[in-house]
Amino acid sequence: MAEEEEEKEYRWETGYEKTWEAIKEDNGLLEPSVADIILNAKRKRQLERKQGARLGMMRHLYIILDASESMSNQDLKPTRFLCSLKLLGDFIEEFFYQNPISQLGIIVTRNKRAEKISDLAGNSKKHIKELQSLHQTMVTGEPSLQNSLELALKSLRLLPSHASKEILIIVGALTTCDPGDINDTIQRLSQNMKSDGIRCSVIGLAAELYICKRMANFTGGEHSVALDDKHYKEQLSSHIDPPPAATRLDAALVKMGFPHHALHSTATDTSMTVCMCHAESSDESVKLMSTTGYLCPQCLSKHCELPVECKACGLTLVSAPHLARSYHYLFPVATFQEIASESNHSSCFGCQKILTEKDKKIYICEKCNQPFCLDCEIFIHESLHTCPGCATNPETYKKSVDKS
């Protein structure tokens, strides 16, 4: 017995790990090493999200924003609520740029109630205008998670099975005031979300909540807590790309229309009319009479912007560039091969930077065999969606076009 006690070692008696050896000093600064760690973590998360995943092109996302008293906290400058409005404005613009044929809606919860600020629509300007109107909103009371989810589910349940249904909750409170038992509600809603294919993710601004974490796990979503405004923006940016959970969606043909733009009077639009986008608006100042607009090829209804769902016949109206920007989700850029950097001082094909011994890893495109640095590799897969080496090589470019 004594021998067993002697053989047993405590945690502080065992060998220690020199974790600080991964960080190297650069003229007295640690920023380069920290930035390298962040970039490598970003690339790892990018590969995990896109590896072997079939991503959907038509997304329907509801953003639930907490407007309770806790959002007046100033740990995010100037306040949590104002910081959220600013970052959400940037998020919405980037969301529709990367997902031009998707739709988005906004729900605000405060005073134990939930209010729909904007319905599901593909007009980014409309959502940003509604967000700007919230700057003068008083943040009071407590949020209601249950009422917010029920309000979002009423619209998402009516969508067809091929649509990607998502909910993103931004919460700063540590409590929720609901009309029923929140544990039973979360379990029931999670079961409905799994059957309807709805994915729910949460970004916390204060701390991790058990009920939110549980709901995200049940529905295949993500739960994270923002450390500061930069980390908050990064967490929002992670929801711009379609989630891997879209592989559950059924493949289906979607009828779309490609309207022409009426620049001058023709036989079909000789009269000045109000576009269908603003015909039902309560603001008389936006109801402008004009002879220009996009005419639906099915019912000849006029709309001022694309993409949009025709108010008269329900046909999805898009343009060719919108489908082109959604194309990269169906055929993403293949993962580059990661190899150890050599001392031959080769240059990055993207930014022409000389790859030295400080660049521990370089990334090779397996199609064109061109080397890229870490920054260009992330930029190609997240923003450009096209390999510059393959695009400038006639042989590889022709093969990629024939494949598509």
C-alpha positions in Angstrom: 0.0 0.0 0.0 2.8 2.3 0.9 4.6 1.5 -2.4 1.4 2.4 -4.4 1.2 5.8 -2.6 4.8 6.4 -3.4 4.3 5.6 -7.1 1.3 8.0 -7.3 2.3 11.5 -8.3 0.4 14.7 -7.9 -0.3 16.9 -10.9 2.3 19.5 -9.9 4.9 16.7 -9.5 4.6 15.4 -13.0 6.4 16.8 -16.1 5.2 20.3 -17.2 4.4 21.5 -20.6 6.3 24.5 -21.9 3.4 26.2 -23.6 5.2 29.5 -23.8 7.7 28.1 -26.3 5.1 28.4 -29.0 5.3 32.2 -28.6 8.4 33.9 -29.9 9.5 37.5 -29.2 9.8 39.8 -32.2 11.8 43.0 -31.2 10.1 42.9 -27.8 6.6 42.4 -29.3 4.3 39.4 -29.1 1.7 40.6 -31.6 3.1 38.6 -34.6 3.0 35.3 -32.7 -0.5 36.0 -31.4 -1.7 37.0 -34.9 -0.3 33.8 -36.3 -2.1 31.7 -33.7 -5.4 33.5 -34.5 -4.9 32.9 -38.2 -4.2 29.2 -37.8 -7.3 28.9 -35.6 -9.3 30.7 -38.2 -8.2 28.4 -40.9 -8.9 25.3 -38.8 -12.4 26.5 -38.1 -12.9 27.2 -41.9 -11.8 23.7 -42.8 -14.1 22.1 -40.2 -17.1 24.1 -41.5 -16.6 23.4 -45.2 -15.1 20.0 -45.4 -17.5 17.6 -47.0 -20.5 19.8 -46.4 -23.3 20.5 -48.9 -24.3 24.1 -48.4 -27.6 25.6 -49.3 -28.0 28.7 -51.5 -31.4 30.0 -50.2 -31.3 30.8 -46.5 -34.0 32.2 -44.3 -32.5 33.7 -41.1 -34.2 35.4 -38.2 -32.1 37.6 -35.9 -33.4 37.9 -32.4 -31.9 40.9 -30.7 -32.1 41.4 -26.9 -33.3 45.0 -26.1 -33.6 44.5 -22.3 -32.1 46.6 -19.6 -28.9 44.6 -19.5 -28.1 45.8 -23.0 -27.4 49.3 -21.6 -24.2 47.9 -20.0 -21.1 49.7 -21.2 -18.6 46.8 -21.4 -19.0 47.1 -25.2 -18.7 50.8 -26.2 -20.8 52.9 -26.2 -23.3 50.3 -25.0 -24.0 46.7 -25.8 -27.2 47.7 -27.7 -25.6 50.4 -29.8 -22.6 48.3 -30.5 -24.9 45.4 -31.6 -26.8 47.7 -34.0 -23.6 48.9 -35.6 -22.1 45.4 -36.0 -25.5 44.0 -37.3 -25.6 46.7 -40.0 -22.2 45.6 -41.3 -23.3 41.9 -40.9 -26.5 42.4 -42.9 -24.6 44.1 -45.8 -22.0 41.3 -46.0 -24.7 38.6 -45.5 -26.7 39.7 -48.6 -23.5 40.2 -50.6 -22.4 36.6 -49.9 -26.0 35.2 -50.0 -27.8 37.4 -52.5 -30.9 35.1 -52.9 -31.4 34.6 -49.2 -33.9 36.4 -46.8 -33.5 37.8 -43.4 -35.8 39.1 -40.6 -35.3 40.9 -37.3 -37.1 40.4 -34.0 -36.5 42.5 -30.9 -37.3 41.3 -27.3 -37.8 43.5 -24.3 -40.4 44.0 -21.5 -41.1 40.2 -21.5 -42.4 40.6 -25.1 -41.2 40.0 -28.6 -41.7 42.4 -31.5 -41.0 41.7 -35.2 -39.1 44.7 -36.6 -38.9 43.4 -40.2 -40.3 40.4 -42.0 -38.3 38.0 -44.0 -37.1 39.9 -47.1 -34.1 40.1 -49.3 -33.7 43.9 -49.3 -30.7 44.8 -47.1 -31.5 48.5 -47.2 -34.9 47.9 -45.6 -33.3 46.0 -42.6 -30.6 48.5 -42.1 -33.2 51.3 -42.1 -35.1 49.5 -39.4 -31.9 49.0 -37.4 -31.2 52.7 -37.6 -34.6 53.5 -36.2 -33.8 51.5 -33.1 -31.0 53.9 -32.0 -33.5 56.0 -30.1 -35.2 52.9 -28.6 -35.2 52.7 -24.8 -33.8 49.4 -23.6 -35.9 48.3 -20.6 -37.3 45.2 -18.8 -36.3 41.6 -19.4 -36.2 39.5 -22.6 -38.5 36.6 -23.4 -36.7 33.8 -25.1 -39.9 31.7 -25.5 -42.0 34.5 -27.1 -39.2 35.3 -29.5 -38.7 31.7 -30.6 -42.5 31.2 -31.1 -42.7 34.4 -33.2 -39.8 33.3 -35.4 -41.2 29.7 -35.8 -44.6 31.0 -37.0 -42.9 32.3 -40.2 -40.2 29.6 -40.6 -42.7 26.7 -40.4 -44.5 27.9 -43.5 -41.3 27.8 -45.6 -40.7 24.8 -48.0 -38.5 22.0 -47.1 -35.7 23.0 -49.4 -35.2 26.3 -47.6 -32.4 26.6 -45.0 -34.1 27.9 -41.8 -31.9 29.5 -39.2 -32.3 31.6 -36.0 -29.5 33.7 -34.5 -30.1 34.9 -31.0 -28.0 37.8 -29.6 -28.6 38.0 -25.8 -27.0 40.1 -23.1 -29.2 39.3 -20.2 -28.6 36.4 -17.8 -32.3 35.8 -17.3 -35.4 35.3 -19.4 -39.0 35.9 -18.4 -41.4 33.5 -20.1 -45.1 32.6 -19.7 -44.3 28.9 -19.2 -41.6 26.6 -17.8 -38.5 27.4 -19.8 -37.0 23.9 -19.5 -40.1 22.3 -21.0 -40.3 25.0 -23.6 -36.7 24.5 -24.7 -37.1 20.8 -25.0 -40.4 21.1 -27.0 -39.0 23.8 -29.3 -35.8 21.8 -29.9 -37.8 18.8 -31.0 -39.8 20.9 -33.3 -36.7 22.6 -34.6 -35.0 19.3 -35.4 -38.1 18.0 -37.2 -38.5 21.2 -39.2 -34.8 21.5 -39.9 -34.4 24.7 -38.1 -30.9 25.6 -36.7 -30.6 27.9 -33.7 -27.4 29.6 -32.7 -26.7 32.0 -29.8 -24.1 34.8 -29.2 -23.9 35.8 -25.6 -22.7 39.2 -24.5 -22.4 38.5 -20.8 -21.9 34.8 -20.1 -22.8 31.3 -21.3 -26.3 30.4 -20.4 -27.2 26.7 -19.9 -30.6 26.9 -21.7 -29.0 28.6 -24.7 -26.2 26.1 -24.9 -28.6 23.2 -24.6 -30.8 24.6 -27.3 -27.9 25.2 -29.7 -26.6 21.6 -29.2 -30.1 20.1 -29.8 -30.5 22.0 -33.1 -27.0 21.7 -34.4 -26.2 25.4 -33.9 -23.3 27.2 -32.3 -23.1 28.9 -29.0 -20.4 31.5 -28.2 -19.7 34.4 -25.9 -18.2 37.6 -27.2 -15.1 38.8 -25.3 -14.9 42.3 -26.9 -16.2 44.2 -30.0 -13.6 42.6 -32.3 -14.4 39.1 -31.1 -18.1 40.0 -31.4 -17.7 41.0 -35.0 -15.8 37.7 -35.7 -18.6 35.7 -34.2 -21.2 37.4 -36.4 -19.0 36.9 -39.4 -18.9 33.1 -38.8 -22.7 33.1 -39.6 -22.3 34.6 -43.0 -21.5 31.3 -44.8 -24.2 28.7 -44.9 -23.9 26.2 -42.1 -23.0 22.5 -42.7 -26.3 21.5 -41.2 -27.8 22.4 -44.6 -26.9 18.9 -45.7 -30.2 17.8 -44.3 -32.1 19.8 -46.9 -33.9 18.1 -49.8 -32.7 18.8 -53.3 -35.5 20.7 -55.2 -36.0 22.8 -58.3 -36.9 26.4 -57.5 -38.7 28.5 -60.1 -37.1 31.9 -60.6 -37.7 34.8 -62.9 -35.1 37.0 -64.5 -36.9 40.3 -65.1 -35.8 43.0 -67.6 -35.4 46.6 -66.5 -37.8 49.1 -68.1 -35.7 52.1 -68.9 -38.3 53.9 -71.0 -42.0 53.5 -71.9 -43.0 50.5 -73.9 -46.3 48.9 -74.9 -46.5 47.1 -71.5 -45.6 50.0 -69.1 -46.9 53.1 -70.7 -48.4 54.5 -67.5 -46.6 55.8 -64.4 -47.3 53.4 -61.5 -46.0 52.7 -58.0 -43.8 49.7 -57.6 -45.1 46.7 -55.7 -42.3 47.1 -53.1 -43.8 50.3 -51.7 -47.4 50.0 -52.7 -48.5 48.8 -49.2 -46.2 51.1 -47.3 -47.8 53.5 -44.8 -45.2 56.2 -45.6 -46.6 58.3 -48.4 -43.2 59.8 -49.2 -41.9 56.5 -50.6 -44.8 55.9 -52.9 -43.2 57.6 -55.9 -44.7 57.3 -59.4 -42.3 56.2 -62.1 -42.1 54.4 -65.4 -38.9 52.5 -64.6 -38.4 49.3 -62.7 -38.0 45.6 -63.0 -41.0 43.8 -64.6 -41.9 40.3 -63.4 -41.8 38.0 -66.5 -44.8 36.1 -65.2 -47.3 38.8 -64.2 -45.6 42.1 -65.3 -45.7 43.6 -61.8 -43.1 46.3 -61.3 -40.4 46.2 -58.6 -37.7 48.7 -57.9 -34.9 46.4 -56.6 -33.6 42.8 -56.9 -33.6 40.2 -55.6 -37.2 40.2 -54.4 -40.2 37.9 -54.2 -43.0 39.1 -56.5 -45.8 40.6 -54.4 -48.4 39.6 -57.0 -47.5 36.0 -58.1 -44.9 35.0 -55.5 -42.2 34.3 -58.1 -38.6 34.8 -56.9 -37.0 37.5 -59.0 -33.2 37.6 -59.3 -30.5 38.7 -61.7 -27.7 36.6 -63.2 -25.0 38.2 -61.0 -26.9 37.1 -57.9 -26.8 33.5 -58.9 -23.1 33.9 -59.9 -22.3 35.1 -56.4 -24.1 32.1 -54.9 -22.3 29.7 -57.2 -19.3 29.3 -55.0 -21.3 27.5 -52.3 -22.2 24.7 -54.7 -18.6 24.4 -56.0 -16.2 25.7 -53.4 -12.5 26.1 -53.9 -10.7 22.9 -53.0 -8.6 22.8 -49.8 -5.0 23.8 -50.4 -2.2 21.4 -49.4 -0.3 22.5 -46.4 3.5 21.9 -46.5 6.5 23.0 -44.5 8.1 26.2 -45.8 11.4 25.7 -47.6 14.4 28.0 -47.7 14.2 28.6 -51.5 12.7 32.0 -51.0 9.7 31.4 -53.3 7.1 34.1 -53.6 3.3 33.9 -52.9 1.4 33.8 -56.1 -1.3 36.0 -54.7 0.4 38.9 -53.0 4.0 38.3 -54.4 5.4 38.3 -50.8 8.7 36.5 -50.5 8.2 33.3 -48.4 11.1 33.1 -46.0 11.9 30.8 -43.1 9.6 32.9 -40.9 6.6 31.5 -42.9 6.5 28.0 -41.3 3.8 26.8 -43.6 2.9 27.5 -47.3 -0.2 26.3 -49.1 -0.2 24.7 -52.5 -3.1 24.5 -54.9 -3.2 20.9 -56.1 -4.6 22.0 -59.5 -2.2 24.7 -60.6 0.6 24.0 -58.1 1.0 27.6 -57.2 2.2 28.5 -53.6 0.2 30.9 -51.3 0.8 32.4 -47.9 -1.6 31.9 -45.0 -3.3 35.3 -45.5 -3.9 34.7 -49.2 -5.2 31.2 -48.5 -7.8 32.5 -46.1 -8.8 35.4 -48.4 -9.2 33.0 -51.3 -11.5 30.6 -49.4 -13.5 33.2 -47.5 -13.9 36.2 -49.9 -12.5 35.6 -53.4 -13.8 32.0 -53.9 -11.5 31.6 -56.9 -7.9 30.4 -57.1 -5.8 33.1 -58.9 -3.5 30.5 -60.2 -6.3 28.4 -61.7 -8.0 31.5 -63.1 -4.9 32.7 -65.0 -4.1 29.2 -66.3 -6.1 28.5 -69.5 -5.9 24.7 -69.0 -7.1 24.5 -65.4 -9.7 27.2 -66.0 -11.2 25.3 -68.9 -11.3 22.1 -66.8 -13.1 23.9 -64.0 -15.7 25.4 -66.4 -16.3 22.0 -68.0 -16.8 20.4 -64.6 -19.3 22.9 -63.5 
